[in-house]
């Protein structure tokens, strides 16, 4: 039986190796443990083993596991990585350290308003459906510059970059063009903001390829918690 500590150590080793292969510093890459299939006890165990960034898809699940936090306050960071409805935006702002899945001008406006009400600056990413899958949320690459122009000046939001979910392939090498396209999109539509540098891409099946293509945030669930 492989322990959670051993799984976490293996994922961290693979991240370090992928960073080395691509000539990058390991510290440029944040591992986000995706906890949608586990409860508070597993979250607390992962925290004890050194994991500090956790990702949840749904606001109610995040509230159940992270409010109150099962570890010392402000010692870990919560990432909301799933599709976010505007009617959950206020609760999301109250909980999240980073929202990865902003996919419309309307959602950005609502997040901005609630962040202002709470006196908070909320870090956010634009979600891009690079592969154009009908089952996935996100802007098309062609929509990114127009949406950025509308949202970049909204108060109480800190725009940090882009996020995508790649299609699943048995051979993860097939995801490389998707990740490369997101990196090129980030570079091409750079709005001149100091924090505009993050690429949230790569999951259990393909995070090493994502790192080789520039990921700064990788979202790994099964390899740690299954």
Secondary structure, DSSP 4 states (H G I P E B T S, - for coil): ---HHHHHHHHHHHHHHHHHHTT--GGG-EEEEE-TTS-HHHHHHHHHTT--EEEES-HHHHHHHHSS-SSSTTSSEEEE-S---GGGHHHHHHH-SEEEEE-SHHHHHHHHHHHHHTT-PEEEEEEB-TT--TTS-SB-GGGHHHHHHHHTT-TTEEEEEEE--PPP-SSGGGGHHHHHHHHHHHHHT----TTTTEEE---TTTHHHHHHTT-SEEEE-HHHH-
